[in-house]
Amino acid sequence: MHKPGFYDPDINPTYQEMASHYSVAVIPARSKKPRDKPKAELSVLLVQRWVLARLRNQRFFNLDEANRAIAALLTDLNNRPFKKLPGCRRSVFDEIDRPALRPLPERPYQYAEWKVARVGPDYHVELDQHYYSVPYRYAREQVDMRHTANTVEIFHRGQRIAAHGKSARRRYHTTIDAHMPPEHLAVAKGWDPQRLRDWAADIGPHTAAVIQHLLGARKHPQQSYRTCLGVLRMGKDYGRDRLEAACRRAIDLKAPNYKFIASTLKNGLDQEPEAAPAQADLPLMHANVRGPSYYH
């Protein structure tokens, strides 16, 4: 049960989807009313008494061995005659249930989970710290997300509006070009990649290299605008020269990202003198140096 209700209970969507796949009807029991499901509860009790209790003193060393023992006792339980009715569980199954059975679907049920989410103003919705796009007209709308091990589907009022392959990369975006508005919000405000490059080049070549790297790290440059602005505006807080030095340090250490540059400026590492590369001061003649003649 997803939400208990007396007259019209709301079934968990994952459970309902599995039931629909196998053409099974789900009739929920009332909350706190175990007598609504006596057959299911009694079956559990019978299995505990006639199967598990009889195996409690046996030791099994693999799953197949345990399954064989359980199957033998289960057959014995199903063939045990009723006390007050004619026949047994096996005969009732063959008479009533077996003729009503249908073949299984061609494809097995694929487990999926559902999540209620709200689309952000950038027309992306978050799942496991990854952002998936929807058509921009659904920005700020509430949607339902159905996700499996490989796919992500997004529904709005029961209608599917987007589908993506599932990604395990955190803090990244999966964006379909058709979902983008004719004029992206960032562009409409006057920002574009060239303006950011010009601003960075005016500070220095290392800052320009960092901004170029950030713009090229995403499929859509608009997704990097906020990060680029964060880097460039540090020049107003710490000064243009310090920002250029921090970007040079970030490039040298192969960490041209916002967090590294911000940490460098905050801790004043950009103002420390660069360490000179260590030079080995060894004599030309040494016991551990074989010399070129050794290899000829």
C-alpha positions as CSV (number, residue, x, y, z in Angstrom):
1,M,0.0,0.0,0.0
2,H,1.2,3.4,-0.9
3,K,-1.5,5.3,1.0
4,P,-4.1,3.4,3.1
5,G,-7.7,4.2,2.3
6,F,-11.0,2.6,3.3
7,Y,-12.9,2.9,0.0
8,D,-10.3,3.6,-2.6
9,P,-6.8,2.6,-1.5
10,D,-3.8,3.9,-3.5
11,I,-1.5,0.9,-4.4
12,N,2.2,1.4,-4.6
13,P,2.9,2.1,-8.3
14,T,5.8,-0.4,-8.6
15,Y,3.6,-3.2,-7.2
16,Q,0.7,-2.2,-9.4
17,E,2.9,-2.1,-12.4
18,M,4.1,-5.7,-11.7
19,A,0.5,-6.9,-11.2
20,S,-0.6,-5.4,-14.5
21,H,2.3,-7.0,-16.3
22,Y,1.3,-10.4,-15.1
23,S,-2.5,-9.7,-15.4
24,V,-3.0,-10.1,-11.7
25,A,-5.6,-8.2,-9.6
26,V,-4.6,-6.7,-6.3
27,I,-7.2,-6.3,-3.6
28,P,-5.6,-4.6,-0.6
29,A,-6.6,-5.5,2.9
30,R,-7.8,-2.9,5.3
31,S,-5.2,-1.3,7.6
32,K,-4.8,-3.2,10.9
33,K,-7.3,-5.9,9.8
34,P,-5.4,-9.2,9.5
35,R,-8.7,-11.2,9.2
36,D,-9.0,-9.6,5.7
37,K,-6.3,-12.0,4.5
38,P,-6.7,-15.3,6.4
39,K,-5.7,-17.5,3.5
40,A,-2.3,-15.8,3.1
41,E,-1.7,-15.8,6.9
42,L,-2.8,-19.4,7.3
43,S,-0.5,-20.5,4.4
44,V,2.5,-19.0,6.2
45,L,1.6,-20.8,9.4
46,L,1.3,-24.2,7.5
47,V,4.6,-23.8,5.8
48,Q,6.3,-23.0,9.1
49,R,4.8,-26.1,10.8
50,W,5.0,-28.7,8.0
51,V,8.2,-27.6,6.2
52,L,10.5,-25.3,8.2
53,A,9.8,-27.0,11.6
54,R,10.6,-30.4,10.1
55,L,13.9,-29.1,8.7
56,R,15.1,-27.2,11.8
57,N,17.6,-29.9,12.8
58,Q,19.1,-30.5,9.4
59,R,22.2,-28.8,8.0
60,F,22.5,-27.8,4.3
61,F,25.7,-26.9,2.6
62,N,24.3,-25.3,-0.6
63,L,21.1,-23.7,-1.9
64,D,20.2,-26.6,-4.2
65,E,20.3,-29.1,-1.4
66,A,18.0,-27.0,0.7
67,N,15.6,-26.4,-2.2
68,R,15.3,-30.2,-2.8
69,A,14.5,-30.9,0.8
70,I,11.9,-28.1,0.8
71,A,10.3,-29.3,-2.5
72,A,9.8,-32.8,-1.1
73,L,8.1,-31.6,2.0
74,L,6.0,-29.1,0.0
75,T,4.8,-31.9,-2.2
76,D,3.8,-33.9,0.9
77,L,1.9,-30.9,2.3
78,N,0.0,-30.3,-0.9
79,N,-1.0,-34.0,-1.1
80,R,-2.1,-34.2,2.5
81,P,-5.9,-34.8,2.6
82,F,-8.2,-32.1,4.0
83,K,-9.8,-32.9,7.4
84,K,-13.3,-31.5,6.6
85,L,-13.4,-31.3,2.8
86,P,-12.8,-33.9,0.1
87,G,-9.5,-33.9,-1.7
88,C,-6.3,-32.0,-1.0
89,R,-4.6,-28.8,-2.0
90,R,-3.1,-30.5,-5.2
91,S,-6.6,-31.7,-6.3
92,V,-8.2,-28.3,-5.8
93,F,-5.4,-26.6,-7.7
94,D,-5.8,-29.1,-10.6
95,E,-9.6,-28.7,-10.7
96,I,-10.0,-24.9,-10.2
97,D,-6.7,-23.0,-10.6
98,R,-4.8,-24.9,-13.4
99,P,-7.6,-24.4,-16.1
100,A,-7.6,-20.7,-15.4
101,L,-3.8,-20.2,-15.8
102,R,-2.5,-18.1,-18.6
103,P,0.9,-18.3,-20.3
104,L,3.6,-15.9,-18.9
105,P,4.3,-12.7,-20.8
106,E,7.0,-13.0,-23.5
107,R,9.3,-10.7,-21.5
108,P,9.8,-10.9,-17.7
109,Y,8.8,-8.0,-15.6
110,Q,11.5,-5.4,-15.3
111,Y,11.7,-3.9,-11.9
112,A,11.2,-0.1,-11.8
113,E,11.0,2.5,-9.1
114,W,8.9,5.7,-9.1
115,K,9.8,9.1,-7.7
116,V,7.8,12.3,-7.5
117,A,10.0,15.3,-8.4
118,R,9.7,18.9,-9.5
119,V,11.4,20.2,-12.6
120,G,13.9,23.0,-11.9
121,P,13.9,26.4,-13.7
122,D,16.6,25.1,-16.0
123,Y,14.1,22.4,-17.3
124,H,16.1,19.6,-15.7
125,V,14.9,17.1,-13.0
126,E,17.3,15.4,-10.5
127,L,17.6,11.7,-9.9
128,D,20.6,10.3,-7.8
129,Q,22.4,13.6,-8.2
130,H,22.2,13.5,-12.0
131,Y,20.1,15.9,-14.0
132,Y,17.8,14.9,-16.9
133,S,16.1,17.4,-19.3
134,V,12.4,17.7,-20.1
135,P,10.8,20.0,-22.6
136,Y,11.4,23.6,-21.3
137,R,7.6,24.3,-21.1
138,Y,7.4,21.9,-18.1
139,A,9.8,23.9,-16.0
140,R,8.7,24.1,-12.3
141,E,6.0,21.4,-12.9
142,Q,5.6,18.3,-10.7
143,V,6.4,15.1,-12.6
144,D,6.6,11.4,-11.9
145,M,9.9,9.6,-12.7
146,R,10.1,5.9,-13.5
147,H,13.6,4.6,-13.4
148,T,15.0,1.1,-14.0
149,A,18.6,-0.1,-14.0
150,N,19.1,1.3,-17.5
151,T,16.4,3.9,-18.3
152,V,14.7,7.0,-16.9
153,E,11.2,8.0,-18.0
154,I,9.5,11.2,-17.0
155,F,5.7,11.6,-16.9
156,H,3.5,14.6,-16.5
157,R,-0.1,13.9,-15.6
158,G,0.2,10.3,-16.9
159,Q,1.8,11.3,-20.2
160,R,5.5,10.5,-20.9
161,I,7.3,13.7,-21.8
162,A,11.0,12.5,-21.8
163,A,13.1,9.4,-21.8
164,H,16.8,9.0,-21.2
165,G,19.4,6.4,-20.7
166,K,20.3,6.2,-17.0
167,S,23.7,7.7,-16.1
168,A,25.8,7.1,-13.0
169,R,27.8,10.3,-13.3
170,R,26.9,12.6,-10.4
171,R,26.5,16.4,-10.7
172,Y,26.3,16.1,-14.5
173,H,23.5,16.9,-17.0
174,T,21.9,14.7,-19.7
175,T,20.2,17.2,-22.1
176,I,18.3,16.6,-25.3
177,D,18.6,19.5,-27.8
178,A,14.9,19.4,-28.6
179,H,14.1,20.2,-25.0
180,M,16.0,23.5,-25.0
181,P,14.1,26.8,-25.5
182,P,14.7,28.7,-28.7
183,E,16.8,31.2,-26.7
184,H,18.4,29.8,-23.6
185,L,17.8,31.9,-20.5
186,A,21.5,32.6,-20.0
187,V,21.9,33.8,-23.6
188,A,18.8,35.9,-23.2
189,K,20.4,37.7,-20.3
190,G,23.4,38.7,-22.5
191,W,25.8,35.9,-21.6
192,D,27.5,33.8,-24.3
193,P,30.7,31.8,-24.4
194,Q,32.6,34.5,-26.3
195,R,31.8,37.1,-23.7
196,L,33.2,34.8,-21.0
197,R,36.3,34.1,-23.0
198,D,36.9,37.8,-23.6
199,W,36.5,38.5,-19.8
200,A,39.0,35.7,-19.0
201,A,41.5,36.8,-21.6
202,D,41.5,40.3,-20.2
203,I,42.6,38.9,-16.8
204,G,45.3,36.6,-18.2
205,P,46.2,33.6,-20.3
206,H,45.9,31.1,-17.5
207,T,42.5,32.3,-16.6
208,A,41.5,32.2,-20.2
209,A,42.7,28.6,-20.4
210,V,40.7,27.6,-17.3
211,I,37.5,29.2,-18.7
212,Q,38.0,27.4,-22.1
213,H,38.4,24.1,-20.3
214,L,35.2,24.6,-18.3
215,L,33.2,25.6,-21.4
216,G,34.3,22.5,-23.2
217,A,33.7,20.1,-20.4
218,R,29.9,20.0,-21.0
219,K,27.9,19.1,-24.0
220,H,26.1,22.4,-23.8
221,P,28.2,25.4,-22.8
222,Q,25.2,27.0,-21.0
223,Q,25.6,24.3,-18.3
224,S,29.0,25.8,-17.5
225,Y,28.0,29.5,-17.3
226,R,27.5,29.5,-13.6
227,T,30.8,27.9,-12.9
228,C,32.7,30.2,-15.2
229,L,31.0,33.3,-13.6
230,G,32.0,32.0,-10.2
231,V,35.7,31.7,-11.3
232,L,35.7,35.1,-13.0
233,R,34.0,37.0,-10.1
234,M,36.8,35.8,-7.7
235,G,38.9,38.4,-9.5
236,K,36.8,41.1,-7.9
237,D,37.1,39.5,-4.4
238,Y,40.8,38.7,-4.5
239,G,42.2,40.8,-7.3
240,R,43.0,39.9,-10.9
241,D,46.6,39.1,-10.3
242,R,45.8,36.6,-7.6
243,L,43.2,35.0,-9.7
244,E,45.6,34.6,-12.6
245,A,48.2,33.1,-10.2
246,A,45.6,30.6,-8.8
247,C,44.6,29.6,-12.3
248,R,48.2,29.0,-13.2
249,R,48.6,26.8,-10.2
250,A,45.4,24.9,-11.0
251,I,46.7,24.2,-14.5
252,D,50.1,23.1,-13.3
253,L,48.5,20.7,-10.9
254,K,45.9,19.5,-13.5
255,A,42.9,20.7,-11.4
256,P,41.3,23.5,-13.4
257,N,38.0,23.6,-11.5
258,Y,36.1,26.1,-9.4
259,K,36.6,24.3,-6.0
260,F,40.4,24.1,-6.4
261,I,40.8,27.7,-7.4
262,A,38.5,28.9,-4.6
263,S,40.5,26.9,-2.1
264,T,43.8,28.2,-3.4
265,L,42.7,31.8,-3.1
266,K,41.1,31.3,0.3
267,N,44.2,29.7,1.8
268,G,46.6,32.1,0.1
269,L,48.4,29.3,-1.7
270,D,48.6,31.5,-4.9
271,Q,51.0,33.8,-3.0
272,E,53.4,31.2,-2.0
273,P,56.6,31.0,-4.1
274,E,56.8,28.1,-6.5
275,A,59.0,25.3,-5.3
276,A,62.0,24.8,-7.5
277,P,62.2,21.3,-9.0
278,A,64.4,19.0,-7.1
279,Q,67.8,18.4,-8.7
280,A,69.8,15.3,-8.1
281,D,73.4,16.3,-7.2
282,L,75.2,13.1,-7.8
283,P,78.8,12.6,-8.9
284,L,79.4,11.4,-12.4
285,M,81.3,8.4,-10.9
286,H,79.3,6.4,-8.4
287,A,79.1,2.8,-7.3
288,N,75.5,2.5,-8.4
289,V,76.0,4.2,-11.8
290,R,77.0,1.7,-14.4
291,G,77.9,4.1,-17.1
292,P,77.1,4.0,-20.9
293,S,79.8,1.4,-21.5
294,Y,77.7,-1.2,-19.6
295,Y,75.0,-1.2,-22.3
296,H,77.4,-1.7,-25.3
